[in-house]
Amino acid sequence: MNTTEDKLGERVKELTCLYEVTSIIVNSDYDQLEKSLEAIAYCLKRAWQFEKVTEVFLKAGEFHVQTDDYSKDMVTLVSKIKVFNKVEGEVLVGYPSNKYTLDDFLVEEQTLLNNVALAIGNLIERKYIKDNEAITKRQIERADRLHILGEITAGIAHELNTPLANILGFAELLTDKITDKETVRDLEKIMDNAIFSREIVKKLMFFACEMPQEMKTVKLIPIVTNVTKLLAPTLRDKKIKLDIVFNNEDIELRADTVQITQVLFNLIMNAIYYSPTEGSVSVKIEETDRHILLIIADQGEGIPVELEDKVFEPFFTTKPIGEGTGLGLSVVHGIITSHKGTLQHKPNTPKGTIFTVHFPKL
């Protein structure tokens, strides 16, 4: 580049590129950021001195785009993309290495590339901020809904307790007085349904945090053993193989025994329910320096992506009507949270779901 006109032409290309990049960023749709980054890559391609052979590669966080003929063996200028002062990607602009060298790049082109990388970093930052705001908003809305729902369910639970106790009590009295077998069978059905309803009330009270906790140091493995004994008939019916693995027989946890039993019962029962006949369920208990982990894995169909965020919501269930209240996992989640723990789920391999509970150590 020798003439003033050539130099001026390059400066015009660079300024045009910056203007176009700024326009793309201002009008970016954060849900289609890859398209914006692709447009920026082609803007850069047009801004270089030998634009017909210029190719661009751009990587920023989870996104990466490149122009049609980009290859790794090109001679390139590079500028790092920083997001919140941390390197999250890079922009490379290159020429074919068989005809060009680094000396063929202009000093101004490196400056342009640095400015574009800075602008892309700012764009990614704004996307992260927007995403975090949306997540925070959903969490606040969910907390508000749960608070209101907790107050409602606490009232319902208290109102139902007395009539259920009366139904169960009087049905038991009638059973002792009546000798007709058919009538006794009907009364037993009444009692069974009253007991089932009482269990729902208990879950409502757990969900509404109306059940007082009795925190003490408990041994975890005996609780797991007791739960598996309770579930033995269900395991036999479905011919499910249950594998229990632990790295320490004396693992201790500060917890409410009844509530931890309910956590284990619900998670293992769910795993059995969703596992195929003659499948297997694994329960792993691990003790680390800072946590106690409960890992329950099944081989069912897994949780559909569209339902992943709903499984801990109260009254949400994928079970048929009459087989589930939708309170099990929400109660479990509430109990674990009250114990300062966390509950997460992820897909199993090759299929199924893994639920992982983290409890802080004593």
Sequence and secondary structure as in RCSB ss.txt:
>XXXX:A:sequence
MNTTEDKLGERVKELTCLYEVTSIIVNSDYDQLEKSLEAIAYCLKRAWQFEKVTEVFLKAGEFHVQTDDYSKDMV
TLVSKIKVFNKVEGEVLVGYPSNKYTLDDFLVEEQTLLNNVALAIGNLIERKYIKDNEAITKRQIERADRLHILG
EITAGIAHELNTPLANILGFAELLTDKITDKETVRDLEKIMDNAIFSREIVKKLMFFACEMPQEMKTVKLIPIVT
NVTKLLAPTLRDKKIKLDIVFNNEDIELRADTVQITQVLFNLIMNAIYYSPTEGSVSVKIEETDRHILLIIADQG
EGIPVELEDKVFEPFFTTKPIGEGTGLGLSVVHGIITSHKGTLQHKPNTPKGTIFTVHFPKL
>XXXX:A:secstr
  SHHHHHHHHHHHHHHHHHHHHHHHT  GGGHHHHHHHHHHHHHHHSTTTTT EEEEEETTEEEE TT  TTSE
EEEEEEEETTEEEEEEEEEE TTT  GGGS HHHHHHHHHHHHHHHHHHHHHHHHHHHHHHHHHHHHHHHHHHHH
HHHHHHHHHHHHHHHHHHHHHHHHHHH   HHHHHHHHHHHHHHHHHHHHHHHHHHHTT S   EEEEEHHHHHH
HHHHHTHHHHHHHT EEEEEES TT EEEEEHHHHHHHHHHHHHHHHHHS TT EEEEEEEE SSEEEEEEE  S
S   GGGTTTTTSTT   S TTT  S HHHHHHHHHHHTT EEEEEE SSSSEEEEEEEE  
